[in-house]
């Protein structure tokens, strides 16, 4: 009986350790690097007539694009922010990346409302020099709801 209890306790402790080791990738997460950073900022360009609500959330992720599109692009940094007021395009953004990092940085951007993607960039725009990068945004296609079989 004691060996069974000890086994269950150790499995439970191992499960707690595994859960505590997992982290989420949100805006409050500390960067995986330390040292000097450079800030990339710019504007998200979209249709000027579209009204973004105050609850819309902008997600910006920076990737190492040194190897080009054919190689895996590891994530360097990510950030997110809520707009906080009703606005139209352009929307300003900024993200801090390691200054001594890769020579080419690609940005992926999404704007979400109620968890659904409403705008995204259709390709990752990369930057090799400077600190300003304006990104055109495309409206996400509508989701199809299929009923029954095809």
PyMOL commands that place a pseudoatom at each C-alpha (Angstrom):
pseudoatom trace, name=CA, resn=UNK, resi=1, chain=A, elem=C, hetatm=0, pos=[0.000, 0.000, 0.000]
pseudoatom trace, name=CA, resn=UNK, resi=2, chain=A, elem=C, hetatm=0, pos=[2.789, 2.418, 0.833]
pseudoatom trace, name=CA, resn=UNK, resi=3, chain=A, elem=C, hetatm=0, pos=[4.630, 1.707, -2.411]
pseudoatom trace, name=CA, resn=UNK, resi=4, chain=A, elem=C, hetatm=0, pos=[1.427, 2.399, -4.350]
pseudoatom trace, name=CA, resn=UNK, resi=5, chain=A, elem=C, hetatm=0, pos=[0.896, 5.662, -2.462]
pseudoatom trace, name=CA, resn=UNK, resi=6, chain=A, elem=C, hetatm=0, pos=[4.534, 6.657, -3.016]
pseudoatom trace, name=CA, resn=UNK, resi=7, chain=A, elem=C, hetatm=0, pos=[4.215, 5.914, -6.734]
pseudoatom trace, name=CA, resn=UNK, resi=8, chain=A, elem=C, hetatm=0, pos=[1.052, 8.011, -7.049]
pseudoatom trace, name=CA, resn=UNK, resi=9, chain=A, elem=C, hetatm=0, pos=[2.634, 10.858, -5.094]
pseudoatom trace, name=CA, resn=UNK, resi=10, chain=A, elem=C, hetatm=0, pos=[5.719, 10.859, -7.315]
pseudoatom trace, name=CA, resn=UNK, resi=11, chain=A, elem=C, hetatm=0, pos=[3.566, 10.831, -10.473]
pseudoatom trace, name=CA, resn=UNK, resi=12, chain=A, elem=C, hetatm=0, pos=[1.539, 13.742, -9.100]
pseudoatom trace, name=CA, resn=UNK, resi=13, chain=A, elem=C, hetatm=0, pos=[4.719, 15.686, -8.228]
pseudoatom trace, name=CA, resn=UNK, resi=14, chain=A, elem=C, hetatm=0, pos=[6.167, 15.004, -11.678]
pseudoatom trace, name=CA, resn=UNK, resi=15, chain=A, elem=C, hetatm=0, pos=[2.940, 16.268, -13.266]
pseudoatom trace, name=CA, resn=UNK, resi=16, chain=A, elem=C, hetatm=0, pos=[3.084, 19.481, -11.212]
pseudoatom trace, name=CA, resn=UNK, resi=17, chain=A, elem=C, hetatm=0, pos=[6.704, 20.001, -12.225]
pseudoatom trace, name=CA, resn=UNK, resi=18, chain=A, elem=C, hetatm=0, pos=[5.868, 19.518, -15.907]
pseudoatom trace, name=CA, resn=UNK, resi=19, chain=A, elem=C, hetatm=0, pos=[2.943, 21.971, -15.754]
pseudoatom trace, name=CA, resn=UNK, resi=20, chain=A, elem=C, hetatm=0, pos=[4.987, 24.604, -13.935]
pseudoatom trace, name=CA, resn=UNK, resi=21, chain=A, elem=C, hetatm=0, pos=[7.744, 24.349, -16.571]
pseudoatom trace, name=CA, resn=UNK, resi=22, chain=A, elem=C, hetatm=0, pos=[5.311, 25.274, -19.386]
pseudoatom trace, name=CA, resn=UNK, resi=23, chain=A, elem=C, hetatm=0, pos=[5.000, 28.942, -20.273]
pseudoatom trace, name=CA, resn=UNK, resi=24, chain=A, elem=C, hetatm=0, pos=[2.644, 30.883, -22.468]
pseudoatom trace, name=CA, resn=UNK, resi=25, chain=A, elem=C, hetatm=0, pos=[3.744, 33.197, -25.235]
pseudoatom trace, name=CA, resn=UNK, resi=26, chain=A, elem=C, hetatm=0, pos=[1.987, 36.439, -24.318]
pseudoatom trace, name=CA, resn=UNK, resi=27, chain=A, elem=C, hetatm=0, pos=[2.838, 40.102, -24.072]
pseudoatom trace, name=CA, resn=UNK, resi=28, chain=A, elem=C, hetatm=0, pos=[3.732, 39.883, -20.390]
pseudoatom trace, name=CA, resn=UNK, resi=29, chain=A, elem=C, hetatm=0, pos=[6.428, 37.265, -21.015]
pseudoatom trace, name=CA, resn=UNK, resi=30, chain=A, elem=C, hetatm=0, pos=[9.966, 38.521, -20.510]
pseudoatom trace, name=CA, resn=UNK, resi=31, chain=A, elem=C, hetatm=0, pos=[12.168, 38.415, -23.612]
pseudoatom trace, name=CA, resn=UNK, resi=32, chain=A, elem=C, hetatm=0, pos=[14.344, 35.328, -24.070]
pseudoatom trace, name=CA, resn=UNK, resi=33, chain=A, elem=C, hetatm=0, pos=[17.404, 37.542, -24.469]
pseudoatom trace, name=CA, resn=UNK, resi=34, chain=A, elem=C, hetatm=0, pos=[19.175, 40.111, -22.377]
pseudoatom trace, name=CA, resn=UNK, resi=35, chain=A, elem=C, hetatm=0, pos=[21.294, 43.006, -23.416]
pseudoatom trace, name=CA, resn=UNK, resi=36, chain=A, elem=C, hetatm=0, pos=[20.880, 45.909, -25.809]
pseudoatom trace, name=CA, resn=UNK, resi=37, chain=A, elem=C, hetatm=0, pos=[17.782, 46.043, -27.985]
pseudoatom trace, name=CA, resn=UNK, resi=38, chain=A, elem=C, hetatm=0, pos=[16.726, 47.947, -31.056]
pseudoatom trace, name=CA, resn=UNK, resi=39, chain=A, elem=C, hetatm=0, pos=[13.152, 49.067, -31.556]
pseudoatom trace, name=CA, resn=UNK, resi=40, chain=A, elem=C, hetatm=0, pos=[11.345, 48.547, -34.834]
pseudoatom trace, name=CA, resn=UNK, resi=41, chain=A, elem=C, hetatm=0, pos=[8.316, 50.785, -35.200]
pseudoatom trace, name=CA, resn=UNK, resi=42, chain=A, elem=C, hetatm=0, pos=[5.984, 51.793, -37.930]
pseudoatom trace, name=CA, resn=UNK, resi=43, chain=A, elem=C, hetatm=0, pos=[2.378, 51.840, -39.042]
pseudoatom trace, name=CA, resn=UNK, resi=44, chain=A, elem=C, hetatm=0, pos=[-0.035, 49.111, -40.006]
pseudoatom trace, name=CA, resn=UNK, resi=45, chain=A, elem=C, hetatm=0, pos=[-1.667, 50.255, -43.254]
pseudoatom trace, name=CA, resn=UNK, resi=46, chain=A, elem=C, hetatm=0, pos=[-5.198, 49.103, -44.055]
pseudoatom trace, name=CA, resn=UNK, resi=47, chain=A, elem=C, hetatm=0, pos=[-8.417, 50.363, -45.561]
pseudoatom trace, name=CA, resn=UNK, resi=48, chain=A, elem=C, hetatm=0, pos=[-8.985, 53.904, -44.210]
pseudoatom trace, name=CA, resn=UNK, resi=49, chain=A, elem=C, hetatm=0, pos=[-12.751, 53.357, -43.931]
pseudoatom trace, name=CA, resn=UNK, resi=50, chain=A, elem=C, hetatm=0, pos=[-12.534, 50.351, -41.580]
pseudoatom trace, name=CA, resn=UNK, resi=51, chain=A, elem=C, hetatm=0, pos=[-13.383, 51.110, -37.936]
pseudoatom trace, name=CA, resn=UNK, resi=52, chain=A, elem=C, hetatm=0, pos=[-11.310, 49.097, -35.429]
pseudoatom trace, name=CA, resn=UNK, resi=53, chain=A, elem=C, hetatm=0, pos=[-12.961, 48.751, -32.030]
pseudoatom trace, name=CA, resn=UNK, resi=54, chain=A, elem=C, hetatm=0, pos=[-11.368, 49.490, -28.670]
pseudoatom trace, name=CA, resn=UNK, resi=55, chain=A, elem=C, hetatm=0, pos=[-11.264, 45.769, -27.818]
pseudoatom trace, name=CA, resn=UNK, resi=56, chain=A, elem=C, hetatm=0, pos=[-9.208, 44.868, -30.915]
pseudoatom trace, name=CA, resn=UNK, resi=57, chain=A, elem=C, hetatm=0, pos=[-5.843, 43.308, -30.056]
pseudoatom trace, name=CA, resn=UNK, resi=58, chain=A, elem=C, hetatm=0, pos=[-2.707, 43.669, -32.195]
pseudoatom trace, name=CA, resn=UNK, resi=59, chain=A, elem=C, hetatm=0, pos=[-0.169, 40.804, -32.118]
pseudoatom trace, name=CA, resn=UNK, resi=60, chain=A, elem=C, hetatm=0, pos=[3.327, 41.471, -33.506]
pseudoatom trace, name=CA, resn=UNK, resi=61, chain=A, elem=C, hetatm=0, pos=[6.007, 38.751, -33.741]
pseudoatom trace, name=CA, resn=UNK, resi=62, chain=A, elem=C, hetatm=0, pos=[9.600, 39.179, -34.921]
pseudoatom trace, name=CA, resn=UNK, resi=63, chain=A, elem=C, hetatm=0, pos=[11.370, 36.248, -36.596]
pseudoatom trace, name=CA, resn=UNK, resi=64, chain=A, elem=C, hetatm=0, pos=[14.958, 35.608, -37.661]
pseudoatom trace, name=CA, resn=UNK, resi=65, chain=A, elem=C, hetatm=0, pos=[14.833, 35.699, -41.477]
pseudoatom trace, name=CA, resn=UNK, resi=66, chain=A, elem=C, hetatm=0, pos=[18.561, 35.396, -42.109]
pseudoatom trace, name=CA, resn=UNK, resi=67, chain=A, elem=C, hetatm=0, pos=[18.146, 32.044, -43.883]
pseudoatom trace, name=CA, resn=UNK, resi=68, chain=A, elem=C, hetatm=0, pos=[15.300, 33.275, -46.078]
pseudoatom trace, name=CA, resn=UNK, resi=69, chain=A, elem=C, hetatm=0, pos=[11.920, 31.618, -46.573]
pseudoatom trace, name=CA, resn=UNK, resi=70, chain=A, elem=C, hetatm=0, pos=[13.331, 28.135, -47.137]
pseudoatom trace, name=CA, resn=UNK, resi=71, chain=A, elem=C, hetatm=0, pos=[14.828, 27.832, -43.639]
pseudoatom trace, name=CA, resn=UNK, resi=72, chain=A, elem=C, hetatm=0, pos=[12.938, 27.678, -40.332]
pseudoatom trace, name=CA, resn=UNK, resi=73, chain=A, elem=C, hetatm=0, pos=[12.497, 31.140, -38.837]
pseudoatom trace, name=CA, resn=UNK, resi=74, chain=A, elem=C, hetatm=0, pos=[12.836, 31.104, -35.043]
pseudoatom trace, name=CA, resn=UNK, resi=75, chain=A, elem=C, hetatm=0, pos=[10.870, 33.694, -33.078]
pseudoatom trace, name=CA, resn=UNK, resi=76, chain=A, elem=C, hetatm=0, pos=[12.995, 36.492, -31.628]
pseudoatom trace, name=CA, resn=UNK, resi=77, chain=A, elem=C, hetatm=0, pos=[10.352, 38.528, -29.820]
pseudoatom trace, name=CA, resn=UNK, resi=78, chain=A, elem=C, hetatm=0, pos=[6.615, 39.070, -29.626]
pseudoatom trace, name=CA, resn=UNK, resi=79, chain=A, elem=C, hetatm=0, pos=[4.291, 41.650, -28.190]
pseudoatom trace, name=CA, resn=UNK, resi=80, chain=A, elem=C, hetatm=0, pos=[0.601, 42.408, -28.114]
pseudoatom trace, name=CA, resn=UNK, resi=81, chain=A, elem=C, hetatm=0, pos=[-1.504, 45.386, -27.161]
pseudoatom trace, name=CA, resn=UNK, resi=82, chain=A, elem=C, hetatm=0, pos=[-5.153, 46.377, -27.038]
pseudoatom trace, name=CA, resn=UNK, resi=83, chain=A, elem=C, hetatm=0, pos=[-6.097, 49.481, -29.005]
pseudoatom trace, name=CA, resn=UNK, resi=84, chain=A, elem=C, hetatm=0, pos=[-8.107, 50.931, -26.115]
pseudoatom trace, name=CA, resn=UNK, resi=85, chain=A, elem=C, hetatm=0, pos=[-10.201, 53.252, -28.302]
pseudoatom trace, name=CA, resn=UNK, resi=86, chain=A, elem=C, hetatm=0, pos=[-12.027, 53.121, -31.613]
pseudoatom trace, name=CA, resn=UNK, resi=87, chain=A, elem=C, hetatm=0, pos=[-9.582, 54.003, -34.401]
pseudoatom trace, name=CA, resn=UNK, resi=88, chain=A, elem=C, hetatm=0, pos=[-9.115, 53.713, -38.144]
pseudoatom trace, name=CA, resn=UNK, resi=89, chain=A, elem=C, hetatm=0, pos=[-5.963, 52.816, -40.057]
pseudoatom trace, name=CA, resn=UNK, resi=90, chain=A, elem=C, hetatm=0, pos=[-3.040, 53.536, -39.858]
pseudoatom trace, name=CA, resn=UNK, resi=91, chain=A, elem=C, hetatm=0, pos=[-2.266, 51.992, -36.459]
pseudoatom trace, name=CA, resn=UNK, resi=92, chain=A, elem=C, hetatm=0, pos=[1.147, 52.517, -34.871]
pseudoatom trace, name=CA, resn=UNK, resi=93, chain=A, elem=C, hetatm=0, pos=[3.178, 49.642, -33.408]
pseudoatom trace, name=CA, resn=UNK, resi=94, chain=A, elem=C, hetatm=0, pos=[6.632, 48.966, -32.008]
pseudoatom trace, name=CA, resn=UNK, resi=95, chain=A, elem=C, hetatm=0, pos=[8.593, 45.886, -31.006]
pseudoatom trace, name=CA, resn=UNK, resi=96, chain=A, elem=C, hetatm=0, pos=[12.014, 45.486, -29.370]
pseudoatom trace, name=CA, resn=UNK, resi=97, chain=A, elem=C, hetatm=0, pos=[14.433, 42.943, -30.885]
pseudoatom trace, name=CA, resn=UNK, resi=98, chain=A, elem=C, hetatm=0, pos=[18.035, 42.084, -29.933]
pseudoatom trace, name=CA, resn=UNK, resi=99, chain=A, elem=C, hetatm=0, pos=[20.472, 44.673, -31.318]
pseudoatom trace, name=CA, resn=UNK, resi=100, chain=A, elem=C, hetatm=0, pos=[23.216, 42.091, -31.805]
pseudoatom trace, name=CA, resn=UNK, resi=101, chain=A, elem=C, hetatm=0, pos=[20.801, 39.545, -33.269]
pseudoatom trace, name=CA, resn=UNK, resi=102, chain=A, elem=C, hetatm=0, pos=[20.254, 38.494, -36.858]
pseudoatom trace, name=CA, resn=UNK, resi=103, chain=A, elem=C, hetatm=0, pos=[20.913, 40.752, -39.819]
pseudoatom trace, name=CA, resn=UNK, resi=104, chain=A, elem=C, hetatm=0, pos=[17.404, 40.262, -41.191]
pseudoatom trace, name=CA, resn=UNK, resi=105, chain=A, elem=C, hetatm=0, pos=[14.226, 40.436, -39.118]
pseudoatom trace, name=CA, resn=UNK, resi=106, chain=A, elem=C, hetatm=0, pos=[10.762, 39.523, -40.458]
pseudoatom trace, name=CA, resn=UNK, resi=107, chain=A, elem=C, hetatm=0, pos=[7.547, 40.699, -38.801]
pseudoatom trace, name=CA, resn=UNK, resi=108, chain=A, elem=C, hetatm=0, pos=[4.226, 38.856, -38.668]
pseudoatom trace, name=CA, resn=UNK, resi=109, chain=A, elem=C, hetatm=0, pos=[1.192, 40.882, -37.559]
pseudoatom trace, name=CA, resn=UNK, resi=110, chain=A, elem=C, hetatm=0, pos=[-2.418, 39.977, -36.714]
pseudoatom trace, name=CA, resn=UNK, resi=111, chain=A, elem=C, hetatm=0, pos=[-5.318, 42.101, -35.520]
pseudoatom trace, name=CA, resn=UNK, resi=112, chain=A, elem=C, hetatm=0, pos=[-7.964, 40.118, -33.627]
pseudoatom trace, name=CA, resn=UNK, resi=113, chain=A, elem=C, hetatm=0, pos=[-11.418, 40.912, -32.309]
pseudoatom trace, name=CA, resn=UNK, resi=114, chain=A, elem=C, hetatm=0, pos=[-13.133, 38.470, -29.944]
pseudoatom trace, name=CA, resn=UNK, resi=115, chain=A, elem=C, hetatm=0, pos=[-10.446, 35.887, -30.723]
pseudoatom trace, name=CA, resn=UNK, resi=116, chain=A, elem=C, hetatm=0, pos=[-11.031, 35.916, -34.493]
pseudoatom trace, name=CA, resn=UNK, resi=117, chain=A, elem=C, hetatm=0, pos=[-8.430, 37.270, -36.901]
pseudoatom trace, name=CA, resn=UNK, resi=118, chain=A, elem=C, hetatm=0, pos=[-9.858, 40.255, -38.759]
pseudoatom trace, name=CA, resn=UNK, resi=119, chain=A, elem=C, hetatm=0, pos=[-6.638, 41.560, -40.384]
pseudoatom trace, name=CA, resn=UNK, resi=120, chain=A, elem=C, hetatm=0, pos=[-3.187, 40.075, -40.998]
pseudoatom trace, name=CA, resn=UNK, resi=121, chain=A, elem=C, hetatm=0, pos=[-0.216, 40.703, -43.201]
pseudoatom trace, name=CA, resn=UNK, resi=122, chain=A, elem=C, hetatm=0, pos=[-0.213, 38.251, -46.100]
pseudoatom trace, name=CA, resn=UNK, resi=123, chain=A, elem=C, hetatm=0, pos=[3.563, 37.865, -46.079]
pseudoatom trace, name=CA, resn=UNK, resi=124, chain=A, elem=C, hetatm=0, pos=[6.272, 38.614, -43.577]
pseudoatom trace, name=CA, resn=UNK, resi=125, chain=A, elem=C, hetatm=0, pos=[7.885, 41.948, -44.246]
pseudoatom trace, name=CA, resn=UNK, resi=126, chain=A, elem=C, hetatm=0, pos=[11.573, 41.930, -43.456]
pseudoatom trace, name=CA, resn=UNK, resi=127, chain=A, elem=C, hetatm=0, pos=[13.953, 44.648, -42.543]
pseudoatom trace, name=CA, resn=UNK, resi=128, chain=A, elem=C, hetatm=0, pos=[17.714, 44.766, -42.822]
pseudoatom trace, name=CA, resn=UNK, resi=129, chain=A, elem=C, hetatm=0, pos=[18.495, 48.367, -41.882]
pseudoatom trace, name=CA, resn=UNK, resi=130, chain=A, elem=C, hetatm=0, pos=[16.763, 51.249, -40.159]
pseudoatom trace, name=CA, resn=UNK, resi=131, chain=A, elem=C, hetatm=0, pos=[14.078, 51.161, -37.516]
pseudoatom trace, name=CA, resn=UNK, resi=132, chain=A, elem=C, hetatm=0, pos=[10.889, 52.066, -39.434]
pseudoatom trace, name=CA, resn=UNK, resi=133, chain=A, elem=C, hetatm=0, pos=[8.745, 49.525, -41.255]
pseudoatom trace, name=CA, resn=UNK, resi=134, chain=A, elem=C, hetatm=0, pos=[5.199, 50.173, -42.503]
pseudoatom trace, name=CA, resn=UNK, resi=135, chain=A, elem=C, hetatm=0, pos=[3.210, 46.979, -43.103]
pseudoatom trace, name=CA, resn=UNK, resi=136, chain=A, elem=C, hetatm=0, pos=[0.149, 46.665, -45.366]
pseudoatom trace, name=CA, resn=UNK, resi=137, chain=A, elem=C, hetatm=0, pos=[-2.652, 44.645, -43.777]
pseudoatom trace, name=CA, resn=UNK, resi=138, chain=A, elem=C, hetatm=0, pos=[-5.226, 42.464, -45.561]
pseudoatom trace, name=CA, resn=UNK, resi=139, chain=A, elem=C, hetatm=0, pos=[-8.694, 41.641, -44.336]
pseudoatom trace, name=CA, resn=UNK, resi=140, chain=A, elem=C, hetatm=0, pos=[-9.005, 37.988, -43.336]
pseudoatom trace, name=CA, resn=UNK, resi=141, chain=A, elem=C, hetatm=0, pos=[-11.294, 35.909, -45.568]
pseudoatom trace, name=CA, resn=UNK, resi=142, chain=A, elem=C, hetatm=0, pos=[-14.608, 34.857, -44.014]
pseudoatom trace, name=CA, resn=UNK, resi=143, chain=A, elem=C, hetatm=0, pos=[-14.806, 31.408, -42.436]
pseudoatom trace, name=CA, resn=UNK, resi=144, chain=A, elem=C, hetatm=0, pos=[-17.080, 29.003, -44.226]
pseudoatom trace, name=CA, resn=UNK, resi=145, chain=A, elem=C, hetatm=0, pos=[-19.560, 27.081, -42.124]
pseudoatom trace, name=CA, resn=UNK, resi=146, chain=A, elem=C, hetatm=0, pos=[-20.400, 23.832, -43.846]
pseudoatom trace, name=CA, resn=UNK, resi=147, chain=A, elem=C, hetatm=0, pos=[-23.491, 21.929, -42.857]
pseudoatom trace, name=CA, resn=UNK, resi=148, chain=A, elem=C, hetatm=0, pos=[-23.830, 18.283, -43.540]
pseudoatom trace, name=CA, resn=UNK, resi=149, chain=A, elem=C, hetatm=0, pos=[-21.547, 16.404, -45.906]
pseudoatom trace, name=CA, resn=UNK, resi=150, chain=A, elem=C, hetatm=0, pos=[-19.865, 17.553, -49.042]
for i in range(1, 150): cmd.bond("trace and resi %d" % i, "trace and resi %d" % (i + 1))
show_as sticks, trace
zoom trace
